[in-house]
Amino acid sequence: MRVIHLIGTTPQNRASLETCARRNLQNVWNLFRPRAYLRMKPMRTRFHNLYLVLPLVCFAAPLHAQDAAKILNQYVKASGGAHALSKIQTITLEGTVAAQNGAKPGAYTFDVKLPNRYYSEMVMGDQSWIESFNGKSAWHQNAAGEIATLVGPDGLQLEAAARYYNSRLLNPKKNKLVITYVGAAQVGGKDASQLEVTMPSGAKWQVFFNAQSHLIVKESALLGGQNQEILYDNYRPENGVQLPHKIELHRGSAIYWIDVTRAAVNEPVGERVFDFPRKSQVQLPDLKALFKQIDANQQALDKIKENYAGTKIEEETDYEGSGKPKRPDVRESTFFYLDGTEVSTLVKINGQPLTPEAQKKENARVLKQIDELEKSANKKASSGQKDKQVQKEEEDEDISIDAFLRACQFVNPRRERFRGQDVLVFDFEPNPEFKARTLVEKVIQKLGGVIWIDEKALDVVRLDAFFVNNMKFAGGLLADLQKGTRVILEQTYVNNEVWLPTYEEVHIDVRVLLVKGIKVDGTTRYSDYKKFNVETLSTIGKPKAASDPAANSAPATAPAKPQ
């Protein structure tokens, strides 16, 4: 157990305060596990099973920190000064674009808007390329006109671009950027200095500053899954800010030359610019009815899940106060489902099997858990109703459908393919007109993100949720979750009958008691699903396969039906 060392407090007081803080933080994560619309189980963390999420922020002491700070200061001054840059709300660049292949010139549009909106478009003939981040989800349109939500690294790269361009490289710590000095470089035959900008998501941008003008002359990064290199020239002042009017874009193997004919600072840019095109959107169904159907279907889904066992690998990395990551803790377990609960048996720690004695204790723990779950299920079946105290505890943990629908707005609905299945996708964001009264409502109202739903299977197949605003407990005295707190959960459709977890990702960054900062980065990967039949569970053994003989066998320590 972690201990928060506070000067001037007794060990007893520290323990009491830490326990109280953890209880409040645990309650917040419990809100991410509503039976009303999502039954995925979150990953284990060593922070007292704290399952909160926040994009990882590393404020590591950079190499040659003075060099990096000097280069940034020179850039800010050359670009128009900190005052002018800090007043920027929007930037728009428009112009013509010509391709290396000699195609007919087209049009180029680039828009960024605080706090984190990004839009880039090139139109050439009957083809157009669009990449955008609207503050909740990343999307693109390819040359064939296909529009899709970007997930995984591709989506995070667009989110990173939005953060980078809107930061103006001012206040790196506030903007959660780690900037390090790389060294001297040459760009276009001229001396330059290279800095590396690391985003909270881990995405990295290489930025080059001209040694004479101190302006940015080159950027290099992965964007939307492709290597991108941008060279800037012909800077001119626009509303007191220096903006480039010639851009050379290297996108994969293609090269484009852009002449900016219109550059604007702080002109109105509507939110619709960054959202999915209306032609790709559909009408949302009755969400209240849909979520209730999903909730009602959970019992049937839970019974199907009980036919499956698999393996999961959890990797957790803690970060020191300086931002330096500690050695990851990797744990491998086998698991199956019982009464809607994931039952896991630990088999390896950091690649090493448990000792016979440790495995014996682990097996005993799992058998005890199985016994408790079976007793609870039998009690519910015999009584026909839940114990009032248990029911109240479950209600306190859950986000109700009604509260979720009142506290959030649902926008940009579209139909897409996800893991080979047709799904309904939409963004959600806080409803500014909703007046939160309870803790549950206050938490919900701070959530934004994207949700993927299989309407036919009546299940949530992907969730990317994060806090759009800070979340304080006791005014921040107990704990302070900063905006950006995040969880990503994914499932895969198995045997054409049920969605099962495949990936979970959490990023934790929380300050406890105004002093202790805790940062944890964790992932869980599920694999090797094996179908078997469960009638009774009283031993620890190998699952008996009922189908899919080609699949790899689950490890011998998985709890299963007696042989």
Phi, psi and omega in degrees: 000137179286147177238128180269116182272114180243128179292131175090007177238151180280159176305323180295318180294318180299316181296319180295316180293319181295318179299317180296316180297316181297321180299317179295318181291323177298321180298325179296314181296324179304332179291343177277359184242050182287126175295342182296332181211000181205129181241012177294141180266133181284167183281161175284143167227155180284350179278063176054042182057035178282120183243067174252165189222138176201131177309134186295126180245117182249111177258057182291145177294115187287154173292142180050052185303322180294321178297315180297315180297320180296316180297317179295318179297319178295320179296313181300316180296316182292330183282346180139353179099153183299323182296312181295317181294323182289343180271355183287127174255321181219152171225134177232131173236130177227147181181197179253153181227135177239144183257156179296331183281002177083011178296160180300133181304151181229204185245149181232136177223136178222125179226137168228149183211137177297147003272335187204048179256142183214137179210129177224131183219136171233130179239122179224111184065230179265013179245147177214146178239127181228139172224134186209151169229121186260014180096344179234318181219153176259142179212163177213162172235124182271180185298335180277359180086007180280131183248132183208151172286137178264131179236172179065210182302323181298317179292320180295330179293321177290322176298321178295322178298318179298318179293317183298308185291329180277346180283335187057013183063025174269146175045065183308318182295315179297322181272006174060045177245139173255119183242123181235151179277127180265312179151185178285151182210173176238129176229115182063032180078008180241151181294142179211165176243136183252128173243151174249127180251119180254126181274166177303329180284350184099349178297142183239137175241134173263123185237131184244132182244129178298134184293336181266307183277339182068009178271162179287126180247349180199143173227144179220129181193165168277132180220118182062027178089001180239148174291131181230135178229129182236129176247135185245145179205171176056059178288141175220150180284134175228111181055040176083004182237133180282124179232144181285146178242359172228128184227134173245117186251121174256114183237102188064236179265356182268150178234135179231142177247126186243127172254116181279119180259344178214124177233132184221144177238128176066024168278149182301132174230115184288155179297331182298337179303323189267350184273167177303141176302142183301328182296339181265357184267158180232169178279133179291141173288180175292100187296324180298316179293320181296313181296324178292324176295319178298317180297316181293336182275352186296324181297319178294320179295321179299322179292322178294320181298332181294351177271005186235144171229160181195192180237144174225145178238120180254129177238126183231131180237122173269156180238138178288169180302329180284350183098355180285128181287142173276174179295133180297147174258118184244126181232133179248133182223158166257157184206162170208180183244141177217120179054041178080002183249138176279122179253117186245144175240116179290132180236336180217146173233119181053043176083354182254128178300151176295149175294157179307320181293316180294322179293324178298316179295320179295316178299321178295321178297317181293318178299322178295319178296317179300315180299317181294320180293319179293320178296318179296318180294318179295322180295317179294321181292321183284322182277335181077359178205157182281152171303136185302321180293318178297317180298318180296319180297319180293320179295323179294332182280337193263149168273120180286154178300314183299317180295319180298317181289328179282323188276344184239154171253145182243122187226168177054048178292140178205161177249131183221177173256132177223119182052042175081005182239149175282128182225158173263129182237138173206154175273154172225151185209162180299142174272109185295342181272350181280133179258104182286139179241319182264167177300318180302312181295323179294322178292312181302319185291349178261003184265143171218167178152204183225144180226138179247129183231133172267105184292329181286315180279350180054058178209154173274126186254341175205142177220130174234101185237144180208160176278125179273347177221165179295151177235113182250145174246128183054045179066020181093355181290323179275311182199155181220110175265123181276159179300148184107348176313132195214147171220139176234124180234135179227148175233165177230148183275117187252132176053027177055033181220338184202145174273128180235149183302140175235333184202138173224142180218131177227147175230121185247131172212104185223139175256122183255133175057033176065359186237304190276121175259128181241124178235126180222137178239122184223147175223150173229129179242125180259141181202181174054043178296131182231129180272135178208174181252135178245121175244313174223154181229102182223357179226166174255116183199190182275133179299141177272116184292138176251342180198182178056056184296343182281345183289156177292143178290146176288154180302152188294349183264007180289135175297139183198182178297139178299141181271000000 
